[in-house]
């Protein structure tokens, strides 16, 4: 099951990135053209929120019970902070991803608030941009030394 969830976690990353880019584009276009807030925008943001929350849940499972789960494997003898791999997958990656999911959740909350549309678009835009930056920094891209993971499931170990 952990292998299937890892593949899902890998694929959902792309879905989340695409939805997040689309959400940013919609927030920017709305803010720029001073248009009225639409249900289409809200739906795009909702799908982004759902993708982020599903990957958060899958990530939490992998973190606790996955191949290198905190509850199913032992810490490295040199200590977690000395092992780049464990530091990344046990602390940095989860912490940054949880922060980004919080920002995506806040953005969706702003969308539901009773605010002038231009303020709404501007706030959502910034929250999504910061969330995207956090995610881009925290993804174990294949070119990253020691922690790199495949672009897609099945492309590597
Ligand atoms: C929500 C945004 C997230 C994204 C975009 C994301 C992305 C990724 C990607 C691309 C991988 C590599 C997958 C592979 O090896 O094929 C990965 C691995 C991992 N992620 Fe996430 N992640 C997110 C959230 C989280 C969270 C919140 C946690 C923990 C609480 C987490 C824990 C892990 C762990 C433990 C691994 C390594 C699993 C293993 O190799 O067995 N992730 N993540």
Boltz pocket constraint, residues with backbone or C-beta under 6 A from the ligand:
constraints:
  - pocket:
      binder: B
      contacts: [[A, 6], [A, 7], [A, 9], [A, 10], [A, 12], [A, 13], [A, 16], [A, 51], [A, 52], [A, 55], [A, 56], [A, 58], [A, 59], [A, 60], [A, 62], [A, 63], [A, 64], [A, 66], [A, 67], [A, 68], [A, 89], [A, 90], [A, 93], [A, 94], [A, 97], [A, 98], [A, 101], [A, 135], [A, 138], [A, 139], [A, 140], [A, 149], [A, 150], [A, 152], [A, 153]]
      max_distance: 6.0
